[in-house]
Amino acid sequence: MSETILYGYWRSSATYRTRIALNLKGVSYKTVGVHLLKNENTSPEHLARHPSGRVPILEIDGHRIGQSMAMIDYLDETRSNPPLLPKDPAARAHVRDLKDQIVADIHPLNNTSTLARLRSQFGADDAAIAEWYSHWIVRGFTVLEHMLPSKGGFSVADSPTLADIVLVPQVTNARRYPQIDLNQFPNILRIDTALREIRAFVDAAPENQPEAKQA
């Protein structure tokens, strides 16, 4: 079997969520840094990996995958333990609903390419970017707060799911903006705190990546 390689930027939330999934599934992998702030994602070498020019890119089982959720779905379909979705169809739908509140509604509006476009096309400065970012975090987290359980350490049931895998990186991003009062989201904070005690989440954290020490 060929070596599993994750190409990504250490602070990228999409790369972060993929690291969590790989760790939960017990997959050994090599990381190759692609520095977004140095535009390494637009290099011919990276574009040859995937025409999107984004991160992460995952090479696994002789395949190359270019979207983080496609990577995580592939892992769950090819490595069944531990499962990342409940067996009950209604619970599975709830997990996907929670996941998409982040993956579809929050993350695309706050990723680096969107923020760069706000600067280049509309002349947004740092303060305007921070206000934009904070608006979408608070809006999305308000929705999640009402959807999450009022007790327990997981978003759904009693083990990590797709919802948890995408939640922790998004909370990490939110903490970079001190103007966001996360105390208004006690359910999110409780679950995030509990998940950060799990080894798969700890090892995937940006500050624990080799590139973080070189930043």
Secondary structure, 3 states (H helix, E strand, C coil): CCCCEEEECCCCHHHHHHHHHHHHCCCCCEEEECCHHHCHHHCHHHHHHCCCCCCCEEEECCEEECCHHHHHHHHHHHCCCCCCCCCCHHHHHHHHHHHHHHHHHHHHHHCHHHHHHHHHHHCCCHHHHHHHHHHHHHHHHHHHHHHCCCCCCCCCCCCCCHHHHHHHHHHHHHHCCCCCCHHHCHHHHHHHHHHCCCHHHHHHCHHHCHHHHHC
